[in-house]
């Protein structure tokens, strides 16, 4: 019996599917708390004296990680198809990720920026490789008709998990460096020292612990459906040689190839906007941990219901339409973000006279920035979840590893380009605003190519 027949005629129990979905719940705090809203802005604002130089360094580290992920993901996906089980690979990269996150506790102010960014790069690589293997399980455990719904619900769970960890950090751990108090108005728990940014640094070990606890259900309850048993040595040789043929095969499947190219470009914009949106706001409005954290909570509060809505619409409208709508929303959000300054928005068409006003998000420009952030929150979950379901519907289970490897490649092949472009333009112009504006081009080009891709069922070859 093939893996595909097993998925359709012998469905995995609800418990097993929910356990698989909880991988997103476990993994998301790394991206929410570490990359975007707490640790990243801490590195930019407190480990580097110049915010523009900090943004350039942070963007460069994301670009370096993306380059490694782009090169190795398709090879690892092919290896997974040959060896069968995905869980051992997830376990190996989980150990690396947990170790690196724990080490980031030692990233105190005044520490070497090089080693901090090096450890963060390793953690990012491990996190993304784990996602490749987890995503490639989808076609073998979830029936075709349910893939879009399950993918979006899982993504919504991820944002819920990220938001919960973010709230815990703001309420109990990360303190304002000036007042020494958390959002609750109390001192940080466990005697964390605000002067040494221990609340910000503790997000590393906290994310590691959260990840360890909540990936366990997937290991214990979600069945493996791979039945291949090639040795690792032979699988590595075969995986490397198969990469070229897989790319050639994908080019013959014209619709699927166009989708992968489109995703390669628009996902680059998504990743850059998520990774750098918080640091951009930190530099422009002098937002500290509290403001950035609340901004992150607002985005996640919007993201969760938008994923649940997309879970239903994906089944009715199809993955491609959900991705297209999301890209347009992200275009509008990017224009809004880069058009907003300390005392204006929409490139000065609307001006304000309360720049630097006291209080949480006290100025009108900050409020405008949050409104544009709501568009990001509504779109960045569905654009990624429905992209994942598009591919899962386009391939059969026995080729899912190599194609999800290509999928990761498509999400990372140029992933160094957007942050590197932001870093280069920011450095050359000394303007983080002009640097962020580059992201809009990735959404426009990605959408233009996506228009030429068919519905995913037209890409499918049964084997």
C-alpha positions in Angstrom: 0.0 0.0 0.0 1.4 3.4 -1.0 1.8 6.2 1.4 -0.9 8.1 -0.4 -3.4 5.3 -0.1 -2.6 5.0 3.6 -3.3 8.8 4.1 -6.6 8.6 2.2 -8.0 5.2 3.3 -6.4 4.9 6.8 -6.5 8.5 8.1 -4.3 9.4 11.1 -6.3 9.9 14.3 -7.3 13.4 15.3 -4.9 13.1 18.2 -2.1 12.3 15.8 -2.9 15.2 13.6 -3.3 17.7 16.5 0.1 16.5 17.8 1.6 17.2 14.3 -0.1 20.7 14.4 1.5 21.4 17.8 4.9 21.5 16.1 4.0 25.0 14.9 2.9 25.9 18.4 6.3 24.7 19.7 8.4 26.3 16.9 6.8 29.8 16.5 8.2 31.5 19.7 11.6 31.4 18.2 10.5 33.6 15.3 8.1 35.8 17.4 10.2 36.4 20.4 13.8 35.8 19.3 13.9 37.0 15.7 11.2 39.7 15.5 10.0 41.4 18.8 12.4 40.9 21.7 15.9 39.5 21.1 16.4 40.9 17.6 15.5 44.5 18.7 17.6 44.0 21.8 20.6 43.2 19.6 19.9 46.2 17.4 19.2 48.8 20.1 21.5 47.7 23.0 24.3 45.7 21.6 25.1 48.2 18.9 25.4 52.0 19.4 24.1 52.9 16.0 20.6 51.5 15.2 21.2 51.7 11.4 24.4 49.7 11.8 22.5 47.3 14.1 19.8 46.7 11.5 22.4 46.1 8.8 24.2 43.5 11.0 21.0 41.8 12.0 19.8 41.7 8.4 23.2 40.3 7.3 22.9 37.4 9.9 19.5 36.5 8.6 20.9 36.6 5.0 23.8 34.2 5.9 21.4 31.8 7.6 19.1 31.9 4.6 22.0 31.1 2.2 22.9 27.9 4.1 19.2 26.9 4.3 18.7 27.5 0.6 21.7 25.3 -0.4 21.1 22.4 2.0 17.3 22.1 2.3 16.7 20.3 -1.0 19.5 17.9 -0.4 18.1 17.1 3.1 14.6 16.6 1.7 15.9 14.1 -0.9 17.7 12.3 1.8 14.6 12.1 3.9 12.7 10.5 1.0 15.3 7.8 0.8 15.6 7.1 4.6 11.8 7.4 5.2 11.3 8.6 8.8 11.4 12.3 9.4 11.4 12.3 13.2 15.1 11.4 13.6 16.1 14.4 11.5 13.7 16.7 13.5 15.3 15.4 16.7 18.9 16.1 15.6 18.0 19.7 14.6 16.0 20.1 17.7 19.0 19.4 19.9 21.1 22.0 17.9 18.3 24.6 18.1 17.8 24.1 21.9 21.5 24.3 22.5 22.0 27.5 20.6 18.9 29.2 22.2 20.2 28.3 25.6 23.6 29.8 24.8 22.1 33.1 23.8 21.5 33.8 27.5 25.2 34.8 27.6 24.6 37.5 25.0 25.1 40.3 27.5 25.6 44.0 26.6 29.2 44.4 25.6 29.6 40.8 24.4 31.1 40.1 21.0 28.4 40.7 18.4 30.1 38.2 16.1 29.6 35.2 18.3 26.0 36.2 19.2 25.1 36.5 15.6 26.9 33.2 14.8 24.9 31.3 17.4 21.7 32.9 16.2 22.5 31.9 12.6 23.0 28.2 13.8 19.7 28.3 15.7 17.9 29.7 12.6 19.3 27.0 10.4 18.3 24.3 12.8 14.8 25.8 13.1 14.2 25.9 9.4 15.6 22.4 8.7 13.2 21.0 11.3 10.3 22.7 9.5 11.3 21.1 6.2 11.0 17.6 7.7 7.8 18.4 9.6 6.1 19.9 6.6 7.0 17.0 4.4 5.0 14.7 6.7 1.7 16.4 5.6 0.8 14.5 2.4 1.3 11.1 4.1 -0.8 11.9 7.2 -3.5 14.4 6.1 -6.1 13.7 3.4 -6.0 16.0 0.4 -9.3 17.7 1.1 -8.2 18.6 4.7 -4.7 19.9 3.9 -5.6 23.6 3.6 -7.7 23.6 6.7 -5.1 21.8 8.8 -2.2 23.9 7.5 -3.9 27.2 8.4 -5.1 26.0 11.8 -1.6 24.8 12.6 -0.2 28.2 11.6 -2.8 29.9 13.8 -1.8 27.6 16.7 1.8 28.7 16.1 0.9 32.4 16.4 -1.1 31.6 19.5 2.0 29.9 21.0 4.3 32.8 20.0 1.8 35.3 21.5 1.6 33.5 24.8 5.4 33.4 25.2 5.6 37.0 24.2 3.0 38.0 26.8 4.9 36.0 29.5 8.1 37.8 28.6 6.5 41.2 28.8 4.6 40.6 32.0 7.2 38.8 34.0 10.7 39.0 32.5 11.6 41.9 30.2 11.8 45.3 32.0 12.1 48.9 30.8 15.8 49.7 31.2 14.9 53.1 32.6 12.3 52.1 35.2 13.5 48.5 35.8 9.8 47.4 35.8 7.9 45.0 33.6 4.6 45.7 31.9 2.9 44.6 35.2 4.7 47.4 37.0 6.8 45.0 39.0 10.4 43.8 39.1 11.3 40.9 36.8 10.9 37.4 38.2 13.9 35.3 39.3 15.9 38.5 40.0 16.5 39.2 36.3 18.6 42.4 36.0 17.2 45.0 33.6 20.5 46.8 33.4 22.1 43.7 31.9 19.0 43.0 29.7 18.6 39.6 31.4 14.9 39.6 30.7 15.6 40.0 27.0 18.4 37.4 27.0 16.3 34.9 29.0 14.0 34.6 25.9 16.6 32.2 24.5 16.3 29.5 27.2 12.6 30.1 27.5 12.0 29.5 23.8 14.3 26.4 24.0 12.2 25.0 26.9 8.9 25.7 25.2 10.1 24.0 22.0 11.3 20.9 23.9 8.1 20.4 25.8 5.7 21.0 22.9 7.4 19.0 20.1 7.1 15.8 22.3 3.4 15.1 21.3 4.5 14.9 17.6 7.2 12.4 18.4 4.9 10.3 20.6 1.5 10.5 18.8 2.0 11.3 15.1 2.8 8.1 13.1 5.6 7.9 10.5 4.4 6.7 7.1 7.8 6.4 5.3 8.8 2.8 4.6 12.2 3.4 2.9 15.3 2.0 4.7 18.3 3.2 2.7 21.4 3.6 4.8 22.4 7.2 5.7 25.5 7.0 3.6 23.7 5.8 0.5 20.9 8.3 1.2 23.3 11.2 1.3 24.9 10.2 -2.0 21.5 9.6 -3.6 20.1 12.8 -2.2 22.9 14.9 -3.6 22.7 13.3 -7.0 18.9 13.5 -7.0 18.8 17.3 -6.4 19.7 18.1 -10.0 17.1 15.7 -11.4 14.5 17.0 -9.0 15.1 20.6 -10.1 14.9 19.4 -13.7 11.7 17.5 -13.0 10.2 20.5 -11.4 11.0 22.6 -14.4 9.0 20.1 -16.5 6.0 20.6 -14.2 5.6 24.1 -15.4 2.8 25.2 -13.1 4.6 23.9 -10.0 7.8 25.5 -11.1 6.2 28.9 -11.5 4.7 28.6 -8.1 8.1 27.7 -6.5 9.7 30.7 -8.3 6.9 33.0 -7.2 7.2 31.8 -3.6 11.0 32.2 -3.7 10.5 35.9 -4.3 7.4 36.8 -2.3 8.5 34.7 0.7 11.7 36.6 0.7 9.7 39.8 1.2 7.6 38.2 3.9 10.6 37.0 5.9 12.4 40.4 5.6 9.2 42.3 6.7 8.7 40.1 9.7 12.3 40.0 10.7 13.0 43.8 10.3 9.6 45.4 10.9 10.2 45.5 14.7 13.8 46.8 14.4 12.6 49.5 12.0 10.1 50.7 14.5 12.6 50.5 17.3 14.9 52.9 15.4 12.2 55.3 14.3 10.2 55.7 17.5 12.8 54.6 20.0 10.5 51.7 21.1 11.8 49.6 23.9 11.0 46.0 24.8 7.5 46.9 26.1 6.3 48.8 23.0 7.8 46.2 20.7 6.3 43.3 22.7 2.8 44.9 22.7 3.1 45.6 19.0 3.9 41.9 18.5 0.9 40.9 20.6 -1.4 43.1 18.5 -0.1 41.4 15.3 -0.6 38.0 16.7 -4.1 38.7 18.0 -5.0 39.6 14.4 -3.0 36.7 12.9 -4.8 33.9 14.9 -8.4 34.6 13.7 -7.1 35.4 10.2 -5.5 31.9 10.0 -8.8 30.4 11.2 -10.8 32.3 8.6 -8.3 31.3 5.9 -8.6 27.7 7.0 -12.2 27.8 5.8 -11.6 30.0 2.8 -8.7 27.8 1.6 -11.1 24.9 1.1 -13.7 27.1 -0.7 -11.6 29.5 -2.7 -8.3 27.5 -3.1 -4.8 28.1 -1.9 -3.7 30.3 -4.8 -6.4 32.9 -4.2 -5.7 33.1 -0.4 -2.0 33.6 -1.2 -2.8 36.3 -3.8 -5.1 38.3 -1.4 -2.5 38.0 1.3 0.3 39.4 -1.0 -1.9 42.5 -1.8 -2.4 43.1 1.9 1.3 42.9 2.5 2.0 45.3 -0.3 -0.3 47.8 1.2 1.2 47.3 4.7 4.8 47.8 3.3 3.8 51.0 1.7 2.2 52.2 4.9 5.2 51.3 7.0 7.9 53.0 4.9 5.6 56.0 4.3 5.4 56.7 8.1 7.9 58.9 10.0 8.0 60.4 13.4 5.5 63.1 12.6 3.7 62.0 9.4 2.3 59.1 7.4 1.5 58.3 3.8 4.7 60.2 2.7 3.6 63.4 4.4 0.1 63.6 3.0 -1.0 63.4 6.6 1.1 65.3 9.1 1.1 65.2 12.9 2.2 67.7 15.5 2.6 65.4 18.4 5.9 63.6 17.6 7.5 62.1 20.7 4.3 62.4 22.7 4.6 60.7 26.1 2.8 57.5 26.9 2.4 54.1 25.3 2.2 54.6 21.5 1.6 58.3 22.4 2.1 59.9 19.0 -0.3 59.7 16.1 2.5 58.4 13.8 2.9 55.4 16.1 -0.8 54.7 16.0 -0.7 54.9 12.2 2.2 52.4 12.2 0.2 50.0 14.3 -2.7 50.2 11.8 -0.4 49.2 9.0 0.9 46.5 11.3 -2.6 45.1 11.5 -2.5 44.4 7.8 0.7 42.5 8.3 -0.8 40.5 11.1 -3.9 39.6 9.0 -1.8 38.5 6.0 1.5 36.9 7.1 -0.1 33.7 8.5 -2.4 32.8 5.6 0.2 33.6 2.9 2.6 31.1 4.4 0.0 28.5 5.5 -1.8 28.4 2.2 1.5 28.3 0.3 2.3 25.2 2.3 -1.0 23.7 1.5 -0.6 24.6 -2.2 2.5 22.5 -2.4 1.1 19.6 -0.3 -1.8 19.4 -2.8 0.6 19.5 -5.7 2.8 16.5 -4.8 2.4 12.9 -3.8 3.6 11.6 -0.4 6.5 9.6 -1.8 8.1 12.7 -3.3 7.1 15.1 -0.5 10.5 15.2 1.1 12.4 16.4 -1.9 9.7 18.8 -3.0 9.4 20.3 0.5 13.1 20.6 0.4 12.7 22.5 -2.9 9.9 24.4 -1.2 12.3 25.5 1.5 14.9 26.2 -1.2 12.2 28.4 -2.9 11.7 30.2 0.4 15.4 30.6 1.0 17.2 30.6 -2.4 17.1 34.4 -2.5 16.3 34.9 1.2 19.7 36.4 1.6 18.8 38.9 -1.1 16.0 40.9 0.6 17.8 41.3 4.0 21.1 41.9 2.1 19.4 44.5 -0.1 17.9 46.1 3.0 21.3 46.1 4.7 23.1 47.4 1.7 20.6 50.2 0.9 20.5 51.2 4.6 24.3 51.3 4.8 24.8 53.2 1.5 22.1 55.8 2.2 22.1 55.8 6.0 18.4 55.5 5.8 16.6 52.5 7.2 13.4 53.8 5.5 14.9 53.4 2.0 16.3 50.0 3.0 12.8 48.8 4.0 11.2 50.1 0.8 13.1 47.4 -1.2 10.8 44.8 0.3 7.9 46.0 -1.8 9.6 44.9 -5.0 9.7 41.3 -3.8 5.9 41.3 -3.3 5.2 42.8 -6.7 7.5 40.5 -8.7 6.3 37.4 -6.7 2.7 38.2 -7.4 3.3 38.8 -11.1 4.8 35.3 -11.4 2.1 33.7 -9.2 -0.6 34.9 -11.6 0.8 32.4 -14.2 0.6 29.4 -11.8 -2.4 27.1 -12.1 -4.5 25.5 -9.3 -2.4 23.0 -7.3 -4.4 19.9 -8.6 -3.1 20.6 -12.1 0.4 20.2 -10.9 -0.1 16.8 -9.3 1.5 13.6 -10.7 0.5 10.4 -9.0 3.3 7.9 -8.5 
